[in-house]
Amino acid sequence: MTLIETFYPWMKPWLFRLDAERAHTLTVKMMVIAHRLGMLKSVVGTPQQPHNVMGLTFPNVLGLAAGMDKSASAVDAWGALGFGFVEVGTLTPRPQPGNPKPRLFRLPEHEALINRMGFNNPGIHSAVKKLKNRRTKAVVGVNIGKNFDTPNEKAVDDYLFCLKASYAVADYIAVNISSPNTKGLRDLQAEGAMRQLISELKTEQASLKTEHGKTVPLLVKIAPDLNDMQIEALARVFNEQNIDGVIATNTTIDREAVTGHALAQEAGGLSGAPVRERSNVVLQAFRMLLKESVPLIGVGGIVSGTDAVEKMKAGAALVQVYSGLVYRGPGLVRDILGQVK
């Protein structure tokens, strides 16, 4: 057991007495410090089992989902902890403060979080500068979005800007059109809008491949709140446009699983254990509809190794965690990698 695993049970009650966002910020800072002091090392006692997905070699199947490290401040630390890949962001062309505080809430009874952060981030160029100096062997994904004041009819310009800016330093790039916390963003999941967006991004990807001499896979992160017709439409677009991968899923706006909780009506996306079942349904549906060559990254509701195994059985090639790490701590990494092969 690593030092960070030993300390986390003692630190958790203190962190949970703080405002959720303040605790989040402190945790990321402490990860950086712990790494510098040599307190972090892979929690996996057995040899890593690399996975080849999208032409990339992942040290293992477990990734840190976007949202935990919005500014790419602790990438080396997450890799040292044992993650096979780290997805930073969501990052936008221009820095933005996000939505008014408070905007992050814990629902401990449900091992869940509600957030309406609103893509608060330092801007794509700030993150790119940090990523140029990373030392981790973990695969690094860059999650990109549009600025809150960019109208949807011009959203593609923001995504193209971020694609170009991050291509040189990213191992893969994830297009976030599924956050519920930027007004109108999910409208981009409509079939016509999605086809136009992906078509332009794929064209630019081909150009950047020639310019940089490397292929950076392009993925799309989708919502769990899609009906059957929407899933079929998106799968059709992804197959037509030869998308490189799909991340399923983002947070949900549904509150059925937390009905009656004092915070249930807080606006924002619900993550953690309550989203697991719906996320798995959407994951399975896309696995059935997408070309076999299109891999899926399963995220949503993983709070144990058993949950991760369930994602893999549902069709995920890789898995990611965020809320589960808040509640279970670094030991979750060991638990998952001990069960998922």
N, C-alpha and C positions, 0 to 999 in steps of 0.2 A: 504493500500500500504506500502510495506517495505521500509526501508531506501535505500537499494540498487536499488530498482525500481525508487525511486525518483531521485537518483543521476545519474543513467545511462544516461538519455538524455543530461545531462550537460557534462558527461565524454566522450560520444561517439565522438563528433567533435574533441576533443583533441586526443583521441586514433587513430582516422582515419587520423590524420595528421602525425602519426608515421609510420614507416615501419611496414607492416602487421605482420611479425613474432615478432618484438619487442613488438608491442601492445599485441599480444597473450601472450607472456611471462609475461608482466606486469599484464595483466588481471588475470592470474592464481595466481600470487603472491598477488595481491590485494584481491582476493577471500579468500585466506588463512588469510590475515590480518583482513579483514572484519568479518570473522567467529570468530576469536579470540576476537574481540572487541564486539561481540554480535550483529553485524549489520545484520546478516543473520538469517532468520527464514523462515519456509515454507511460500510461497506466497499464499498458498491455505487457504481460510478462512473457507471452509466447511470441514467436516470430510473426511479423506482419504478413498478411496475405494480399498481395497486390491484385487489383482488379483493372482490367483494360476496358474502358468505356469511352466511346466517342473519340477514339484514337489517343486517349490520355491514359496514363498509368496512375491510378489512385493507390496510395499506400495501403488503404483499407476502405471499406464501404461506408464508413461513417463521416458525415459532414456536419459543420455548424451552419445553421440556416441564416439567411440574411436577416438583419434586424438586431442581432446581438452586437455586432461590430460594424456600426454604420460608417465609421470614418477610416476603417482599415488601420486602427491603432495598435492592435494586439495580434496580428496574424501569426507572427513567430511563436507567440505564447500558446495560441490555440493548437498549432501544429505540435508543439512540444508536449502538450497535454495528451495527445494521442489521436487527434482528428486527422483523417485522411484527406479531407478537403475543407476549405473555409470559404464561405460566400460572404463577401462584404457588401455594404450598402443597406438600403437602396440609395443610389447616388444620382444626382440631377446635374444638369449643366451648370447652374448657378447655385451657390450656397443658399440655404433657406432654413429658417428657424423651426418650421413645422407648426402644428396647431397649438393653441393656448394650453397652458398647464392648469390643473393636473390632466394627464393624458395617458397614464399607464396605471392599471389597477390589478391587484392580485385577488383571486378567488381561491384561497387555499383549500377549502372544502372540496373543490372540484379539480384541484391541481391545474388551474387555468389562469390565463391572463386576458385582460381586455385592453387593447391599446388603440389610440387614435393619434399616433405620433405625427403623421402627416409628412413623411419623407424629410424629417429634420436631418440635415447632413451638411458637411463643409464644402460640398461641390466636388465634381468629378476630378478636377485637376489636383486638388489637395490629396485625395486618396491615391491617385496615380503616382504622385511624388513619393508617397510612403511605400507603395508597392514596389517601386524600382529598387528599394534597398532591402527587401525581404530576404531572409535566409532559409526559411522553412522549406522542407521537401514536400509539404502538403500541397495539393492542387489548390489553386486560388481562383474562385469565380467572382466576377464583378456583376452585381445586380444593379440594373439601371432603370430610371424612371423619368417622368417629365416634371418640370416645375409646376407648382400649383396654379400659377397664373398663365400658363400656356394653354390656349384653347385646344380642344381635341382635334380640330381640323389642322392644327399645326404641330400636333404631338410628335409626328414622325420626325420632325426637325430636331426635337430634343433627343429622341432615341438615337438618331444618326450621329448627333454631336457626341453623345456619350460612347457610342460604339467606336467611333474614330479615336476619341481621346484615350480610351482604355485598351484598345486592341493590342498594343505592344506589350503591355504588362499582364494582361489577363490570360489565364489558362482556358477559361470559358466565360461567356457573357450571358447573363440571364435577363430577359426582358420582363419587367414587372408591370403587368396591366391588370392586376387582380387585387391590389390593395383597396379596401373599402374607405380609406381615410383621405383620399384625394378626390375631390368632387368630380364626378363624371368619368373617372379613370376606367371603371369597369365597363363603360360603354364601348371601350376599344375591344372588348371580347366579342362584339357582334361580328358575324361572319364577314361582311363586306369590309368593315374597318380593319379587322384582323388580317384579311387577305392583302390589303393595300400596305399595311404596316410591315408585315413579314416579307412581302415581295421586295419592298425598298431596302429593308435591312439585309436580306440575302444578297441582293445585287451589290450593296456596299461591302458586305463580307467578302465577296469574290474579288472585288477590287483591292481590298486591304490584304487579302491572302497573297496577291501578286506583289504588292508593295512591301510587305514585311517578310515574305518567304515562309509563312507558317499559317496553318489553319487554326482558328480559334472558334470552337463550336458555339452555336447560337441556340439558346434555349428560351422557352416561354414558361413563366410561372402563372398558373391558372387558379381560379377560385373554387372552393368546394360548393358554392351556391349556384351551380349550373344544373339546369334540367336536362332531360335526355336529348331533346332536340338541339340544345346549345352544345352539348358534348359532341354529338354527331357532326354538327356544323364545324366546330373547331378542329375535330379530328380530320375532317375532310380537307380543311385549309392546311393543316400541318403536313398531311401526306402530300398534297399538291405542291407545297412550297419546299418540301424536303427539309423541314426543321430538324435540327440536330438532336434535340431532346426536349422533354417536357418535365416541369417540376409540379407535382401535385401533392399538396395544395397549399394555398395561402390561408389566411384566417377566415372565419365565417361571421356573417351578420345574424345568423339564426341564434335564438336564445332558448330554444326548447330544453336543451340539456341543463340549463342553469336557472330554469324558471323558479321564482320565489327568492332567489338570492338578492340581497340588498343592492348589489351592484349590477344586476342583470340588465337594467335598462340604460346603463352607460353606453353612449355611442362609441362605435369602433369595432374592431375585429376581435373575435373571441378565438383564443388558441389554447393549446394544451389538451388534456385528456378528453374533454367534451367534443372535440372536432374529429377524434380518431375514426369513429365509425363512418361518418359521411366522407371523410377524406379517403378512406379505403374503398368506398363504393365508387367514387370518382376515379380513383387510381385504376381499379379493375376495369371500369368502362373504357378508359383510354387505352389500356393494354389490349383489350379486345379489338379496338377500332384502328389503332395505329399500326403502321408497318412494323414488322418485327425488328427492323434495323433502327427504329427510333427508341432509345432508352428512356426510362422514366426514373425520376428521383422522387422517392416517397417521403413526404414530410407532413406532419400534422398529428398530434396526439401521442407521440412516442415518449413514454415515461418509464419504459423498461426494455430489457433485451427481448422479452416475449413480443412486445409491440413491434419492435424492429423486424423480428422474424416474420410476423404477420404481414408487414409491408412487403417484404421480399416475396412471400408466397402470393401476394396480390399482384405482383408484376414489377416491383421496383428493382432496378439494377443497383441503386445506391439509396441511402437514407440520410435524412438530416434531422437534427434536434434543435430546439431553442427553449421553449417553455419547460420541457422536461428537465433540462439542465438547471433551471432556476430552482425547481423543487427537489430534485434528486442529487444535484451537485456532481462533481467530477466522477464519482463512483458510477454514474450512469454510463460513462464512456467504457469503463471496464465491463460492466454488465452486458452492454450491447455487443462489444467486440468479442466477448466470451461466448456469445450465442450465435451471432451471424457469421457465417463462413463464406 
